[in-house]
Amino acid sequence: MTKSATSPEKISKEIAALSFEAAMKELEAIVRALESGNSDLDKAIADYQRGNALKEHCLAKLNEAKLKVEQIQMKADGSITTTEFATAAE
């Protein structure tokens, strides 16, 4: 069994630097590879772990984008609502 020389910290930094689109493209490739069943067990486990990290990155990017397009407002009664973000051009 061979171990990868890439540390989890390095992978995290590498994934964090990816755009949403690049991470999603890589995640889709990993899913296709895992679904094919042609990888040995060690590679499949490593791919699954990277895929999970890519999924988390994509979810974080989507949440970040959502916050950019919504404003969170607290009403006088303490309830919270969200409204679409209004740009200066509107």
C-alpha positions in Angstrom: 0.0 0.0 0.0 1.5 3.3 -1.0 0.8 6.5 0.8 0.4 9.9 -0.9 3.0 12.5 -0.2 0.3 15.1 -0.1 -0.7 16.1 3.4 -4.3 16.9 4.3 -3.3 20.5 5.1 -1.9 20.9 1.6 -5.0 19.4 0.0 -7.2 21.8 2.0 -5.2 24.8 0.9 -5.3 23.5 -2.7 -9.0 23.0 -2.6 -9.7 26.3 -0.9 -7.9 28.0 -3.8 -10.3 26.4 -6.4 -13.2 28.3 -7.9 -16.6 26.8 -7.5 -16.6 25.7 -11.2 -13.2 24.0 -11.0 -14.1 22.2 -7.8 -17.4 21.0 -9.2 -15.7 19.8 -12.4 -13.2 17.8 -10.4 -15.9 16.5 -8.0 -17.9 15.2 -11.0 -14.8 13.5 -12.4 -14.2 11.8 -9.0 -17.9 10.6 -8.9 -17.6 9.1 -12.4 -14.4 7.3 -11.5 -15.9 5.9 -8.2 -19.0 4.9 -10.0 -17.0 3.0 -12.7 -15.5 0.8 -10.0 -12.2 0.5 -11.8 -10.0 2.0 -9.0 -8.2 0.0 -6.4 -9.4 0.3 -2.9 -6.7 2.8 -1.7 -7.3 5.1 -4.7 -11.1 4.9 -4.2 -10.7 5.8 -0.5 -8.4 8.8 -1.4 -10.7 9.9 -4.2 -13.7 9.7 -1.8 -11.9 11.8 0.8 -11.0 14.4 -1.8 -14.5 14.3 -3.2 -15.9 15.0 0.2 -13.6 17.9 0.7 -14.5 19.3 -2.7 -18.2 18.9 -1.8 -17.8 20.9 1.4 -15.9 23.6 -0.5 -18.6 23.8 -3.1 -21.3 24.1 -0.4 -19.3 26.9 1.3 -18.9 28.7 -2.0 -22.7 28.5 -2.6 -23.5 29.7 0.9 -21.0 32.6 0.4 -22.7 33.5 -2.9 -26.2 33.3 -1.2 -25.1 35.8 1.5 -23.8 38.1 -1.2 -27.3 38.3 -2.9 -29.4 38.4 0.3 -29.7 40.9 3.1 -30.5 39.7 6.5 -32.9 42.0 8.3 -34.1 41.8 11.9 -37.6 43.1 12.6 -38.6 45.0 15.8 -40.2 41.8 17.1 -36.9 40.0 16.9 -37.9 37.9 13.8 -35.4 37.6 11.0 -36.1 38.0 7.3 -34.0 38.0 4.2 -34.4 40.1 1.1 -32.5 40.2 -2.1 -29.5 42.4 -2.0 -30.1 45.7 -3.8 -27.2 47.0 -5.8 -26.4 50.6 -6.2 -27.5 50.5 -9.8 -31.1 49.6 -8.9 
